[in-house]
Amino acid sequence: MAIFRTKHDKDFTVMSNHHLRDPALSLKAKGLLSQMLALPADWNYSIAGLAYINREGIKAIRSAINELEQAGYLRRCQRRAAGKITDTEYTVYERPLCQNAPVEKPPVGKGTQLNKEEPSIDKRKGSAQMDAPFPILSEKGCDCESYNQLIKENIEYEHLIANSVVDKPLLDELVSIIVETVCTRSKTIRVAGAEYPAELVRGRFLKLDSSHIEYAAGCLRANVTDIRNIRQYLRTVLFNAPVTMESYYAARVAHDMAIGQKA
């Protein structure tokens, strides 16, 4: 029989073990909730930020967030100013808001623990998507309607709408810009004052996902300068998103963690 001994030294977190004994939660959701409870109270939560400090990808983190929200351990509230979404407020609970039945301790029995170092399914899928070339939907010409449908699937359009992650008018504008760029007949596309091969820009735009859309919306909200050409600005943000997003969130996470340690 295995014996576990835990020695608390320093830098540990005291929290309720209610969620750890909840058989309705997956191990992924339990682990993420434990981490969220351990983060500083003023940490600026975001799905991309949580994905950055974990091995799991955006989709895995979002799946766990949705599970916790449905189980009552987490609540998201959209903050608005002048009719536009400015931020998302996360409230995390040690016990679910709606508890229909007491959580029983899991039965203790003999078992074998397996330690298999395999990349997560989300990471394997993400890697395959990034390495795969963009699809050609029509040999005779650009099928913009099919591209529109494909792009909405790539960015999880229905999820973004259902959860009010991005304002629908802005989301539709971003989709329009992506479709317009992908369906261009020009050999080059101007982005931020520079000319790029259309195939390069098209390929990058077809790899955009929901996290890139959230990032683009966040950049627009954070911008305080006068934007003369909003579509050109958003096209530039979308084009740079796969390259600059990780650095942006890394800087935010480092800043928030530094503030939490000082507090």
ZAMARGU-4260 file (C-alpha; in steps of 0.2 Angstrom, whole numbers, plus 5000, padded with zeros to 4 digits):
<rodrens>
0) 5000/5000/5000 | 5007/5017/4995 | 5010/5030/5009 | 5009/5048/5005 | 5018/5061/5016
5) 5016/5079/5014 | 5028/5092/5022 | 5023/5110/5021 | 5038/5121/5021 | 5033/5138/5013
10) 5024/5146/4998 | 5009/5134/5000 | 4990/5138/4999 | 4976/5134/5011 | 4960/5130/5003
15) 4944/5119/5005 | 4946/5102/4998 | 4927/5101/4994 | 4931/5102/4975 | 4944/5089/4976
20) 4931/5077/4983 | 4918/5081/4970 | 4916/5066/4959 | 4906/5076/4946 | 4922/5086/4942
25) 4936/5080/4930 | 4954/5080/4936 | 4958/5094/4924 | 4944/5105/4932 | 4950/5101/4949
30) 4968/5105/4945 | 4963/5121/4937 | 4952/5127/4951 | 4965/5123/4963 | 4977/5134/4953
35) 4965/5148/4952 | 4962/5148/4970 | 4981/5149/4973 | 4984/5164/4962 | 4984/5181/4969
40) 4967/5189/4972 | 4970/5203/4960 | 4978/5192/4947 | 4970/5197/4930 | 4962/5181/4924
45) 4961/5176/4906 | 4960/5160/4897 | 4976/5164/4887 | 4985/5169/4903 | 4980/5152/4911
50) 4985/5143/4896 | 5002/5152/4896 | 5007/5146/4913 | 5001/5128/4910 | 5005/5114/4897
55) 4987/5113/4891 | 4981/5123/4876 | 4968/5136/4875 | 4954/5124/4871 | 4958/5113/4886
60) 4958/5128/4898 | 4942/5134/4890 | 4934/5116/4892 | 4939/5116/4911 | 4933/5134/4913
65) 4916/5129/4906 | 4915/5114/4916 | 4918/5124/4932 | 4905/5137/4927 | 4892/5124/4924
70) 4896/5115/4941 | 4894/5132/4950 | 4912/5134/4955 | 4915/5149/4944 | 4905/5164/4937
75) 4910/5176/4923 | 4903/5193/4922 | 4906/5205/4907 | 4910/5223/4912 | 4904/5236/4900
80) 4907/5254/4897 | 4898/5265/4884 | 4889/5249/4878 | 4905/5239/4874 | 4913/5225/4884
85) 4929/5231/4893 | 4934/5216/4903 | 4928/5199/4910 | 4927/5197/4929 | 4930/5180/4936
90) 4923/5175/4953 | 4930/5158/4959 | 4921/5149/4973 | 4928/5135/4984 | 4911/5127/4985
95) 4898/5127/4971 | 4884/5140/4972 | 4871/5128/4968 | 4874/5112/4978 | 4860/5099/4977
100) 4868/5085/4986 | 4883/5083/4998 | 4899/5077/4991 | 4905/5061/4997 | 4923/5055/5000
105) 4929/5044/4986 | 4931/5026/4990 | 4949/5021/4995 | 4955/5005/4987 | 4970/4997/4979
110) 4976/5004/4962 | 4990/5007/4951 | 4997/5024/4946 | 5003/5026/4929 | 5015/5040/4924
115) 5015/5042/4905 | 5023/5057/4898 | 5012/5060/4883 | 5008/5077/4875 | 4990/5082/4878
120) 4977/5079/4864 | 4974/5098/4863 | 4993/5101/4860 | 4994/5087/4847 | 4979/5094/4837
125) 4985/5112/4839 | 5002/5106/4832 | 4994/5097/4818 | 4983/5112/4814 | 4998/5124/4814
130) 5009/5113/4803 | 4995/5109/4790 | 4993/5120/4775 | 4977/5130/4773 | 4964/5122/4763
135) 4959/5126/4745 | 4940/5126/4744 | 4938/5129/4726 | 4949/5126/4711 | 4939/5138/4700
140) 4940/5153/4712 | 4938/5159/4729 | 4923/5152/4738 | 4920/5166/4750 | 4905/5158/4758
145) 4914/5142/4762 | 4929/5152/4769 | 4916/5162/4779 | 4910/5146/4787 | 4927/5138/4789
150) 4934/5154/4798 | 4919/5154/4810 | 4923/5136/4814 | 4941/5140/4817 | 4938/5154/4829
155) 4923/5146/4838 | 4911/5159/4833 | 4896/5152/4841 | 4905/5150/4858 | 4911/5168/4857
160) 4894/5174/4854 | 4885/5163/4867 | 4898/5168/4881 | 4898/5187/4876 | 4917/5186/4875
165) 4918/5198/4861 | 4904/5211/4856 | 4895/5204/4841 | 4897/5219/4830 | 4916/5219/4833
170) 4916/5200/4830 | 4907/5201/4814 | 4919/5215/4808 | 4934/5204/4812 | 4926/5189/4803
175) 4923/5201/4788 | 4941/5207/4788 | 4948/5189/4788 | 4936/5183/4774 | 4940/5199/4764
180) 4959/5196/4766 | 4958/5177/4762 | 4947/5180/4747 | 4958/5194/4739 | 4963/5191/4721
185) 4979/5202/4724 | 4996/5195/4723 | 5001/5205/4738 | 4992/5212/4753 | 4997/5228/4762
190) 4999/5226/4781 | 5005/5240/4793 | 5013/5249/4777 | 5022/5234/4771 | 5018/5223/4756
195) 5017/5204/4760 | 5014/5190/4748 | 4995/5186/4748 | 4998/5168/4751 | 5008/5171/4767
200) 4994/5183/4774 | 4980/5171/4769 | 4989/5156/4777 | 4991/5165/4793 | 4973/5171/4794
205) 4967/5154/4791 | 4976/5148/4806 | 4968/5161/4818 | 4958/5154/4832 | 4947/5161/4846
210) 4962/5166/4857 | 4968/5177/4843 | 4951/5185/4841 | 4950/5188/4860 | 4968/5196/4859
215) 4963/5207/4844 | 4947/5213/4854 | 4958/5216/4869 | 4971/5226/4859 | 4957/5237/4852
220) 4949/5240/4870 | 4967/5244/4877 | 4971/5256/4863 | 4970/5275/4868 | 4976/5283/4852
225) 4966/5289/4838 | 4963/5276/4825 | 4960/5283/4807 | 4958/5267/4798 | 4950/5254/4810
230) 4949/5240/4797 | 4968/5242/4793 | 4972/5243/4811 | 4962/5227/4815 | 4970/5218/4800
235) 4987/5222/4807 | 4983/5216/4824 | 4976/5200/4817 | 4991/5197/4806 | 5003/5200/4821
240) 4992/5190/4833 | 5000/5173/4831 | 5018/5181/4834 | 5014/5194/4847 | 5001/5186/4858
245) 5011/5175/4868 | 5024/5189/4872 | 5009/5200/4877 | 5001/5188/4889 | 5018/5183/4896
250) 5021/5201/4901 | 5004/5203/4909 | 5006/5187/4919 | 5023/5192/4925 | 5017/5209/4930
255) 5002/5202/4939 | 5012/5189/4948 | 5025/5202/4953 | 5011/5213/4960 | 5004/5198/4970
260) 5020/5194/4977 | 5023/5211/4983 | 5005/5212/4991
</rodrens>
